[in-house]
Amino acid sequence: MLVGATASGKRTLINGMVNYILGIEWEDKGRVTIIDLTDEEKVKNEGIQTLDALCFVAQAPLTRLTPHQRYIFDSILSIFGNDISKNIFVLVTFADGNEPPVKLALEVEQVPFQKTFKFNNSALFVNTENKKDTQISQMFWKMGRESFHVFFTELAITKTESLHLTVEVLKTRQKLEATIRGLPEQIHTVLSLVNTIKQEKQVVDKHRADILANNQFEYEIEVLHEKVVPVDVGTYTTNCMSCNRTCHYPCDIPCREGKFRCTAMDSNGYCTVCPNHCFWNNHTKTQHRYEVCPVKVKRTSDELKKQYDIALGKQKKHSEILQKMKAQFNKISNSVYEMIKSVQDCINYYNQKVIKQNPLSQVEYIELLIESEKSEARYGWQQNVEMLQSFKKQAELMKDISNQEFKPWSDADVDDC
């Protein structure tokens, strides 16, 4: 597998490999060149089960990696299991006889690799009939063939590795990302519930005499309301029909029958995101997703008693309402703590098995990418910054959760309930 930034020389390097493998000589008039796959051919691509080598392609003169180049290298390393660390090579393009500066640049950025191979394909597509430059071009052609010979000799003795661990790493990462997306809304729901309970406690204390005497009264309170938001055509969701909650968005599973494969589901088929952890077949795909937003509503004393299942003729209604409020808070907060524990377990497993952490889980690194986008101001940079800002919020939450002492709400909030 060859990976590299734009203009690093990947296409020319592959063309050089193909011509070397096919035995094309300097004197031959024709050269072989690769073409892009058609859409139909891309669909037929079934993927790979093993890997001989992961090759990073980089230009020799680079004295340091740009944030974009570092992102490419780190992103690739973050999806592979650490069992392929001995299969990583650096293919240096535009090389000459000197030590390539890019080697030191990669070492400074702690990009792991076993060996470097230098290539110069400047003579690959030169006009062989041009007698003026023939001698120099032939020299570079010979150097190119020697470089490919050294590389493929090393490749032949490199142990092929299975991608089984990499598949497990990817599944863990997808589960982690799905849970992280759903967690902020769950935390927001708990904090809003805390706020609601505080308001209703004030109402209960204010109307204590009315509650005991079964007198009617009204009050206004802020509660969460579920809002339906349409999604773009071709974008899929995983919505829980029981909880009326969006558990995964966007989701790459287009049909309800396949929702057991959604990354929001655990190995037993239960959702790790929705409040009741419903089974996968309670979930479906729709052309909308759910968002929760605070709204103010008016309630009556009868609605308050009904909400907490308090009989009208029962004694100590005031204290029992408070107890039911506390129980409601405990139920939903326990669900959030389960999600946090699941995220912590995923982070620990992922960090142990992967070659390098996902760069989009590092707050400082994302800030560097944001500043790079702003300074370069390339086409579409505003949209890129907006996307990176959303990644930054997730990374900040993940950083907080990685701390085993993380608490999404204060002890004072719990005491108030």
C-alpha positions as semicolon CSV with decimal commas, in nm:
position;residue;x (nm);y (nm);z (nm)
1;M;0,000;0,000;0,000
2;L;0,136;0,341;-0,102
3;V;0,032;0,654;0,087
4;G;0,145;1,014;0,044
5;A;0,039;1,374;0,011
6;T;-0,059;1,535;-0,319
7;A;0,242;1,588;-0,550
8;S;0,462;1,353;-0,346
9;G;0,529;1,147;-0,661
10;K;0,303;0,844;-0,600
11;R;0,173;0,806;-0,956
12;T;0,515;0,834;-1,120
13;L;0,660;0,594;-0,863
14;I;0,392;0,335;-0,941
15;N;0,453;0,381;-1,314
16;G;0,822;0,318;-1,249
17;M;0,743;0,001;-1,054
18;V;0,518;-0,132;-1,328
19;N;0,780;-0,069;-1,599
20;Y;1,046;-0,238;-1,384
21;I;0,828;-0,543;-1,317
22;L;0,740;-0,578;-1,685
23;G;1,108;-0,556;-1,780
24;I;1,085;-0,239;-1,989
25;E;1,436;-0,136;-2,098
26;W;1,580;0,206;-2,182
27;E;1,599;0,118;-2,551
28;D;1,229;0,025;-2,571
29;K;1,020;0,289;-2,742
30;G;0,710;0,240;-2,531
31;R;0,644;0,293;-2,161
32;V;0,358;0,155;-1,953
33;T;0,144;0,398;-1,754
34;I;-0,140;0,339;-1,507
35;I;-0,495;0,465;-1,557
36;D;-0,765;0,542;-1,301
37;L;-1,024;0,278;-1,211
38;T;-1,375;0,321;-1,346
39;D;-1,662;0,354;-1,097
40;E;-1,769;-0,004;-1,181
41;E;-1,418;-0,136;-1,110
42;K;-1,409;0,050;-0,777
43;V;-1,735;-0,119;-0,671
44;K;-1,590;-0,463;-0,755
45;N;-1,287;-0,402;-0,532
46;E;-1,330;-0,650;-0,244
47;G;-1,060;-0,511;-0,018
48;I;-0,752;-0,682;0,123
49;Q;-0,699;-0,940;0,398
50;T;-0,319;-0,923;0,430
51;L;-0,048;-0,661;0,386
52;D;0,311;-0,698;0,265
53;A;0,415;-0,338;0,323
54;L;0,274;0,003;0,413
55;C;0,482;0,254;0,218
56;F;0,485;0,625;0,287
57;V;0,583;0,829;-0,019
58;A;0,760;1,158;0,053
59;Q;0,974;1,403;-0,141
60;A;1,344;1,397;-0,054
61;P;1,395;1,778;-0,012
62;L;1,132;1,820;0,262
63;T;1,301;1,950;0,576
64;R;0,980;1,940;0,782
65;L;0,628;1,807;0,747
66;T;0,340;2,049;0,701
67;P;0,036;1,996;0,927
68;H;-0,147;1,849;0,627
69;Q;0,133;1,600;0,555
70;R;0,160;1,502;0,920
71;Y;-0,217;1,452;0,929
72;I;-0,199;1,209;0,635
73;F;0,075;0,999;0,795
74;D;-0,085;0,996;1,141
75;S;-0,434;0,924;1,006
76;I;-0,310;0,618;0,819
77;L;-0,112;0,490;1,117
78;S;-0,416;0,535;1,344
79;I;-0,620;0,275;1,153
80;F;-0,361;-0,004;1,152
81;G;-0,292;-0,249;1,430
82;N;0,054;-0,237;1,584
83;D;0,135;-0,583;1,446
84;I;0,229;-0,428;1,109
85;S;0,484;-0,185;1,254
86;K;0,770;-0,392;1,104
87;N;0,614;-0,362;0,758
88;I;0,636;0,017;0,729
89;F;0,879;0,166;0,476
90;V;0,946;0,515;0,343
91;L;0,982;0,556;-0,035
92;V;1,173;0,878;-0,099
93;T;1,107;1,041;-0,438
94;F;1,310;1,311;-0,621
95;A;1,618;1,170;-0,447
96;D;1,984;1,225;-0,533
97;G;2,301;1,070;-0,392
98;N;2,278;1,254;-0,060
99;E;2,096;1,164;0,260
100;P;1,736;1,284;0,207
101;P;1,634;1,562;0,453
102;V;1,283;1,417;0,472
103;K;1,417;1,119;0,668
104;L;1,509;1,345;0,960
105;A;1,176;1,530;0,926
106;L;0,987;1,200;0,965
107;E;1,197;1,103;1,265
108;V;1,129;1,438;1,431
109;E;0,754;1,381;1,387
110;Q;0,796;1,028;1,526
111;V;0,665;0,856;1,214
112;P;0,769;0,491;1,263
113;F;0,939;0,310;0,975
114;Q;1,188;0,026;0,927
115;K;1,383;0,141;0,622
116;T;1,399;0,413;0,358
117;F;1,439;0,357;-0,017
118;K;1,547;0,634;-0,252
119;F;1,397;0,678;-0,601
120;N;1,448;0,917;-0,890
121;N;1,212;0,861;-1,182
122;S;1,307;1,169;-1,380
123;A;1,413;0,955;-1,679
124;L;1,099;0,742;-1,693
125;F;0,916;0,932;-1,965
126;V;1,197;1,127;-2,133
127;N;1,227;1,126;-2,510
128;T;1,492;0,859;-2,581
129;E;1,546;1,001;-2,930
130;N;1,681;1,327;-2,788
131;K;2,055;1,260;-2,820
132;K;2,150;1,574;-2,626
133;D;2,037;1,443;-2,287
134;T;2,069;1,071;-2,354
135;Q;2,374;1,009;-2,136
136;I;2,232;1,182;-1,827
137;S;1,888;1,026;-1,876
138;Q;2,037;0,678;-1,913
139;M;2,224;0,729;-1,586
140;F;1,900;0,817;-1,403
141;W;1,722;0,524;-1,572
142;K;1,990;0,285;-1,443
143;M;1,971;0,439;-1,096
144;G;1,593;0,392;-1,100
145;R;1,617;0,023;-1,190
146;E;1,876;-0,036;-0,917
147;S;1,649;0,135;-0,663
148;F;1,353;-0,087;-0,758
149;H;1,574;-0,395;-0,742
150;V;1,683;-0,310;-0,386
151;F;1,323;-0,236;-0,280
152;F;1,166;-0,551;-0,425
153;T;1,448;-0,767;-0,287
154;E;1,366;-0,637;0,061
155;L;0,993;-0,676;0,000
156;A;1,041;-1,042;-0,094
157;I;1,186;-1,127;0,249
158;T;0,936;-0,915;0,446
159;K;0,679;-1,122;0,634
160;T;0,323;-1,075;0,514
161;E;0,093;-0,969;0,798
162;S;-0,277;-1,039;0,848
163;L;-0,508;-0,741;0,885
164;H;-0,722;-0,916;1,148
165;L;-0,605;-0,687;1,429
166;T;-0,649;-0,384;1,204
167;V;-1,013;-0,486;1,143
168;E;-1,067;-0,508;1,520
169;V;-0,902;-0,167;1,567
170;L;-1,131;-0,014;1,305
171;K;-1,442;-0,162;1,467
172;T;-1,335;-0,028;1,807
173;R;-1,265;0,315;1,659
174;Q;-1,604;0,326;1,485
175;K;-1,782;0,224;1,806
176;L;-1,586;0,489;1,995
177;E;-1,679;0,760;1,744
178;A;-2,047;0,661;1,747
179;T;-2,063;0,667;2,128
180;I;-1,876;0,997;2,151
181;R;-2,126;1,155;1,909
182;G;-2,420;1,043;2,121
183;L;-2,270;1,119;2,461
184;P;-2,294;1,503;2,458
185;E;-2,670;1,485;2,405
186;Q;-2,704;1,233;2,688
187;I;-2,504;1,457;2,922
188;H;-2,709;1,755;2,808
189;T;-3,026;1,557;2,882
190;V;-2,911;1,478;3,236
191;L;-2,809;1,837;3,307
192;S;-3,143;1,958;3,171
193;L;-3,318;1,702;3,391
194;V;-3,123;1,835;3,689
195;N;-3,241;2,184;3,598
196;T;-3,600;2,062;3,563
197;I;-3,588;1,881;3,896
198;K;-3,446;2,191;4,065
199;Q;-3,733;2,398;3,924
200;E;-3,993;2,143;4,031
201;K;-3,840;2,119;4,378
202;Q;-3,883;2,495;4,409
203;V;-4,245;2,454;4,294
204;V;-4,301;2,171;4,544
205;D;-4,152;2,374;4,829
206;K;-4,348;2,683;4,730
207;H;-4,680;2,496;4,704
208;R;-4,624;2,249;4,986
209;A;-4,943;2,346;5,165
210;D;-5,142;2,329;4,840
211;I;-5,007;1,977;4,764
212;L;-5,101;1,848;5,109
213;A;-5,444;2,006;5,081
214;N;-5,495;1,882;4,721
215;N;-5,541;2,241;4,601
216;Q;-5,497;2,316;4,230
217;F;-5,217;2,540;4,103
218;E;-5,020;2,607;3,783
219;Y;-4,650;2,665;3,722
220;E;-4,411;2,725;3,431
221;I;-4,105;2,510;3,379
222;E;-3,830;2,456;3,119
223;V;-3,815;2,103;2,974
224;L;-3,646;1,930;2,680
225;H;-3,843;1,896;2,362
226;E;-3,754;1,658;2,076
227;K;-3,731;1,834;1,743
228;V;-3,739;1,651;1,408
229;V;-3,468;1,769;1,167
230;P;-3,467;1,652;0,800
231;V;-3,145;1,498;0,664
232;D;-3,005;1,519;0,312
233;V;-3,109;1,260;0,054
234;G;-2,862;0,973;0,055
235;T;-2,768;1,034;0,420
236;Y;-2,872;0,762;0,663
237;T;-2,960;0,767;1,031
238;T;-3,005;0,508;1,305
239;N;-3,306;0,619;1,509
240;C;-3,446;0,433;1,810
241;M;-3,823;0,393;1,772
242;S;-3,870;0,334;2,146
243;C;-3,659;0,623;2,278
244;N;-3,724;0,863;1,987
245;R;-3,353;0,929;1,980
246;T;-3,094;0,945;1,702
247;C;-2,828;0,695;1,804
248;H;-2,594;0,726;1,504
249;Y;-2,571;0,999;1,242
250;P;-2,452;0,983;0,975
251;C;-2,471;0,604;0,952
252;D;-2,346;0,398;0,657
253;I;-2,612;0,126;0,701
254;P;-2,890;0,210;0,451
255;C;-3,155;-0,048;0,554
256;R;-3,332;-0,135;0,878
257;E;-3,253;-0,506;0,840
258;G;-2,881;-0,432;0,861
259;K;-2,888;-0,210;1,171
260;F;-2,728;-0,486;1,379
261;R;-2,408;-0,388;1,195
262;C;-2,437;-0,022;1,299
263;T;-2,140;0,090;1,509
264;A;-2,379;0,210;1,781
265;M;-2,461;-0,157;1,859
266;D;-2,249;-0,373;2,088
267;S;-2,145;-0,732;2,016
268;N;-2,476;-0,861;2,159
269;G;-2,687;-0,632;1,940
270;Y;-2,783;-0,375;2,204
271;C;-2,747;-0,002;2,143
272;T;-2,473;0,172;2,339
273;V;-2,620;0,520;2,281
274;C;-2,996;0,537;2,337
275;P;-3,110;0,580;2,702
276;N;-3,274;0,235;2,733
277;H;-3,001;0,049;2,537
278;C;-3,265;-0,102;2,310
279;F;-3,207;-0,404;2,086
280;W;-3,095;-0,335;1,730
281;N;-3,431;-0,427;1,573
282;N;-3,592;-0,136;1,763
283;H;-3,390;0,093;1,539
284;T;-3,462;0,208;1,188
285;K;-3,345;0,453;0,923
286;T;-3,551;0,763;0,846
287;Q;-3,515;1,084;0,649
288;H;-3,490;1,280;0,971
289;R;-3,294;1,288;1,294
290;Y;-3,388;1,399;1,644
291;E;-3,251;1,699;1,827
292;V;-3,344;1,805;2,179
293;C;-3,395;2,169;2,267
294;P;-3,528;2,346;2,580
295;V;-3,881;2,488;2,574
296;K;-4,100;2,647;2,844
297;V;-4,430;2,475;2,923
298;K;-4,714;2,530;3,169
299;R;-4,813;2,246;3,400
300;T;-5,077;2,190;3,662
301;S;-5,051;2,038;4,008
302;D;-5,237;1,728;3,882
303;E;-4,973;1,680;3,609
304;L;-4,697;1,709;3,870
305;K;-4,857;1,442;4,090
306;K;-4,928;1,218;3,791
307;Q;-4,571;1,251;3,664
308;Y;-4,433;1,117;3,992
309;D;-4,718;0,869;4,045
310;I;-4,842;1,014;4,374
311;A;-5,194;0,931;4,486
312;L;-5,406;1,235;4,570
313;G;-5,517;1,103;4,905
314;K;-5,176;0,985;5,017
315;Q;-4,996;1,136;5,315
316;K;-4,640;1,280;5,285
317;K;-4,695;1,358;4,916
318;H;-4,434;1,635;4,934
319;S;-4,145;1,413;5,045
320;E;-4,243;1,129;4,810
321;I;-4,238;1,360;4,510
322;L;-3,882;1,457;4,600
323;Q;-3,786;1,089;4,631
324;K;-3,931;1,010;4,288
325;M;-3,738;1,304;4,141
326;K;-3,415;1,163;4,284
327;A;-3,490;0,816;4,143
328;Q;-3,555;0,960;3,798
329;F;-3,222;1,141;3,804
330;N;-3,036;0,828;3,919
331;K;-3,182;0,617;3,637
332;I;-3,073;0,843;3,354
333;S;-2,740;0,939;3,512
334;N;-2,647;0,570;3,548
335;S;-2,707;0,530;3,175
336;V;-2,463;0,812;3,103
337;Y;-2,200;0,663;3,338
338;E;-2,231;0,332;3,149
339;M;-2,161;0,516;2,823
340;I;-1,861;0,690;2,979
341;K;-1,723;0,356;3,103
342;S;-1,772;0,210;2,753
343;V;-1,582;0,501;2,599
344;Q;-1,297;0,465;2,851
345;D;-1,269;0,093;2,772
346;C;-1,265;0,163;2,397
347;I;-0,998;0,432;2,435
348;N;-0,775;0,201;2,641
349;Y;-0,811;-0,090;2,397
350;Y;-0,763;0,133;2,093
351;N;-0,450;0,301;2,230
352;Q;-0,294;-0,037;2,316
353;K;-0,354;-0,194;1,975
354;V;-0,300;0,089;1,726
355;I;0,034;0,208;1,590
356;K;-0,048;0,573;1,657
357;Q;-0,344;0,755;1,808
358;N;-0,602;0,914;1,583
359;P;-0,478;1,272;1,520
360;L;-0,836;1,398;1,537
361;S;-0,849;1,291;1,903
362;Q;-0,575;1,541;1,995
363;V;-0,702;1,891;2,072
364;E;-0,371;2,070;2,018
365;Y;-0,319;1,900;1,683
366;I;-0,665;1,997;1,558
367;E;-0,597;2,358;1,659
368;L;-0,280;2,343;1,448
369;L;-0,481;2,214;1,149
370;I;-0,736;2,493;1,196
371;E;-0,466;2,761;1,193
372;S;-0,305;2,599;0,889
373;E;-0,637;2,606;0,700
374;K;-0,688;2,972;0,790
375;S;-0,336;3,079;0,688
376;E;-0,333;2,887;0,359
377;A;-0,692;2,993;0,278
378;R;-0,734;2,737;0,003
379;Y;-1,066;2,677;-0,173
380;G;-1,326;2,551;0,077
381;W;-1,117;2,637;0,384
382;Q;-1,418;2,782;0,572
383;Q;-1,602;2,448;0,549
384;N;-1,285;2,264;0,656
385;V;-1,248;2,489;0,962
386;E;-1,613;2,433;1,055
387;M;-1,565;2,055;1,031
388;L;-1,242;2,070;1,234
389;Q;-1,420;2,274;1,504
390;S;-1,674;1,991;1,545
391;F;-1,384;1,741;1,566
392;K;-1,225;1,962;1,829
393;K;-1,537;1,945;2,050
394;Q;-1,535;1,565;2,029
395;A;-1,161;1,556;2,103
396;E;-1,208;1,778;2,409
397;L;-1,479;1,548;2,538
398;M;-1,264;1,240;2,470
399;K;-0,972;1,402;2,653
400;D;-1,195;1,467;2,955
401;I;-1,338;1,114;2,953
402;S;-0,988;0,961;2,937
403;N;-0,945;1,088;3,292
404;Q;-1,082;0,812;3,517
405;E;-1,203;1,079;3,762
406;F;-1,417;1,250;3,496
407;K;-1,761;1,362;3,615
408;P;-2,004;1,514;3,364
409;W;-2,183;1,705;3,639
410;S;-2,086;1,838;3,980
411;D;-2,154;1,678;4,317
412;A;-2,358;1,988;4,399
413;D;-2,595;1,905;4,113
414;V;-2,643;1,553;4,249
415;D;-2,703;1,683;4,602
416;D;-2,962;1,928;4,472
417;C;-3,158;1,637;4,333
